[in-house]
């Protein structure tokens, strides 16, 4: 018996945060955060980016860019998921306030 397909509880048009590197430069999504307020963030390996490097997309657009993000669609609020390479295993942890 196969596992049911995972999907996000949020509607496909939900606004999420990502980066210009993921959208325009093909950076793999290596970090996913589901913040306490319900916002999602999908980022690559780039760190300490200025505000202008972040974009707002619809959740469905991010899933189209990298369908493997549905593997963490059940990520609870206040948690993050990281992996070292695209398609790698996600490691889940509690988000720490910066």
Rosetta blueprint (number, residue, H / E / L):
1 X L
2 X L
3 X L
4 X L
5 X L
6 X L
7 X L
8 X L
9 X L
10 X L
11 X L
12 X L
13 X L
14 X L
15 X E
16 X E
17 X E
18 X E
19 X E
20 X H
21 X H
22 X H
23 X H
24 X H
25 X L
26 X L
27 X L
28 X L
29 X L
30 X L
31 X E
32 X E
33 X E
34 X E
35 X L
36 X L
37 X L
38 X L
39 X L
40 X E
41 X E
42 X E
43 X E
44 X L
45 X L
46 X L
47 X L
48 X L
49 X L
50 X L
51 X H
52 X H
53 X H
54 X E
55 X E
56 X E
57 X E
58 X E
59 X H
60 X H
61 X H
62 X H
63 X H
64 X H
65 X H
66 X L
67 X H
68 X H
69 X H
70 X H
71 X H
72 X H
73 X L
74 X L
75 X L
76 X L
77 X L
78 X L
79 X E
80 X E
81 X E
82 X E
83 X L
84 X L
85 X L
86 X L
87 X L
88 X L
89 X L
90 X L
91 X E
92 X E
93 X E
94 X E
95 X L
96 X L
97 X L
98 X L
